[in-house]
Amino acid sequence: MEDGKKQNLDIETPNNITIKGIIGLLMGNTDCNDNRKVISLGIGDPTAYSCFHTTDVAQEAVVEALRSAKFNGYSPTAGLAPTRKAIAEYLSRDLPYKLSSDDVYLTAGCTQAIEITLSILARPGTNILLPRPGFPIYGLCAAFRHLEIRYYDLVPDKGWEVDLEAVEALADQSTVAMVIINPGNPCGNVYTYQHLNKIAETAKKLGVVIIADEVYGHLAFGANAFVPMGVFGSIAPVITLGSLSKRWLVPGWRLGWLVMNDPDGSLKSPKFVERLKKYTDICGGPATFIQAAVPTIIEQTHEVFFRKTINMLKQTSDICFEKIKEIHCICCPYKPEGSMAVMVKLNLSLLKDITSDIDFCFKLAKEESVIILPGLAVGLKNWLRITFAVEPSSLEEGLERFNALGDGSLSGGHEVREDFDEEAFEGGSRRPEVMKKKVCRLAIPMVRIVRILSSPRVIDLAPVKTPVEEIGPRGPFPKRRSTTQARAIEISAPGLTRGDVDELLLDQRILFEMRLWTMKLEIEQHVSLKCTSLREFLATLVAQACLTIAAAATGAEMKADVLGSSPQDVYGGPVEPWSNEQDIPIDTRNMQDAVHIMPCQDDVNLPVAAASEKVQDAGATEPSNVARDDDEEAEGCDAMNGDGVVTEAPAPGPIPKHEPEFPQ
């Protein structure tokens, strides 16, 4: 019975990333000592700025519904009947047929509408087609429902149109639906009538349902007018998802809807409708008094309010597009015509000491207090999503700070000082004044990190006050002098498995880099490292190991009698090669690719001194004789910067089955 209970608890958690999760980490990475305000261009919530304010009609309707005391109880799980009718009539204005109130189901925002839709469509062995780039919540919900995810590409040079040939190649008899986001999030595109018609014909050919995400519906300000996907409901069945959030500028009210655009009734079978109703019984819906206000909000909101919002978005999108042209390290393939965001391509070849979109966004947050979403969050590596639903002056200032970081990071953009080694600068910190003293041996620490994480032992930076006999990476070693260098402690084998490592390197790099940045900042600011979870423990381990080994590499040429600096002190034994050592397998053709920096099973604990010559051939900087101050100087190394940084993590494996206890 106990085994059965344990098996039920060992459920894998989806590895998908979320926008809010990344934004939270970026916000936490800003410099609290920077007196400038933090400007967020990373999340689609315009309500932070006074120029994007909902209509008085909406606010008064909610207040009136609340004061009436008639809507303090539960509502029907599908929603209040007058509200469903009002939404059906509102959406029918743009359709060649009329919706009924039975076609409408109210949800707690569009996110819950996504969850319900994917849940009722999911079957064992089925798959769903999602756009790339797209909204990551779809991937997360699909993973929870065990829907196989197949991504089709949007073509930037064609206005981010759907690659319909790729859709046909990806679909099979197990494909249940394809998702279309129009107006586009994150691309800012608006599909033409002709392209939407082609999408509907493709869906009909494949026999799949179209999930039309129209949360940005009617927010179009370019050449293409907004056309609801439901217009083509007679060609292929459409499930339309929407909300009040964007058009009425009230994302916090959480009032969304799921609508069946199926005039021929091909989807609305009794079993399907029953399944949908029962699932809404589980989920519940939005607050009753918010639902009660919707008929008044829809009926009494004047067109002038919508026009004002459109004009403001048009103005800010123009500002954004023109400012992007001034920033050399990015380019925009398509001027936004709708929604509130735009995608730009990051040209890493023009940047120094920046290895990815994640790296760039963290530096931008730290150095300029500007938040921008890395493209990896929406499916495009080394792209960026910029939200332009921002007050114009803040938008301009944010993009000017962006430009300042971009220009400062351009290759060849730094003024080379006479008092530091240019070769060291190429692989080290962006701060030339400390370059001579803080050159990090990036190739050595990063290889060692991968090896240490693959080992059943971990590193603890607790100071050793008295000489003791300890268990080292290669077994017991003799008593040694007191030092603040790392000591090895042994924990149970299940405490650090390959699955644990894969959880740290979640989604092939992103969590690894984020945690490294977070830990590095804490170390720089001398913040006490307190681990409250497995991820934090492993992240702390990585940061500590990186600093420890960087210090050892820096001190490899120091005199042996310098306390706490020589490899003998670090590893508690002789530095001559161990009998079981093997060469570090590094492909020198591409030091940026971590798949070429894999740990050897028999070489987990290779000493730094024995490995240094081999790694130096792969691009590491020669140890500097000047860097002799002490361990404190070595701890200042900026181990995340430089050409030797690992940018691709090993492929993820199974999620850990439990969270072990670690020694205090």
ABEGO torsion letter per residue (X at the ends): XAAAAAAAABBBBBABBBAAAAAAAAAAABBAABABBBBBAABBBAAABAABBBBAAAAAAAAAAAAAGAAABBBBAAEBAAAAAAAAAAAAAABABBBBAAABBBBBEAAAAAAAAAAAABBBGBBBBBBOBBBAAAAAAAAAAGBBBBBBBBBAAAGGBBBAAAAAAABBAABABBBBBOBBOAAGBBBBAAAAAAAAAAAAAAGBBBBBBAAABGBBABABBBBBAAAAAAABBBBBBBBAAAAAGBAAAGBBBBBBBBAAGAABBAAAAAAAAAAAAAAEBBBAAAAAAAAAAAAABBAAAAAAAAAAAAAAAAAAAAAAAABAABBBABBBABEABBBBBBBAAABBGBABAAAAAAAAAAAAGBBBBBAAAAGBBGBBBBBABBBAAAAAAAAAAAAAAAAAABBGABBBBAABBAAAAAABBABAAAAAAABBBAAAAAAAAAAAAABABBBBABBBABBBBBBBAAEBBBBBBBBABBBBBBBBAAABBAAAAAAAABGGGAAAAAAAAAAAAAAAAGBBBBBABAAAAAAAAAAAAAAAAAAAAAAAABBAABBGABAAAAAGBBABBBAABBBBBBBAABAABAAABBBBAAAAABBAAAAAAAAAAAGBBBBBAABAAEAAAAAABBAABEAABBABBBBBBBBBABBBBBBX
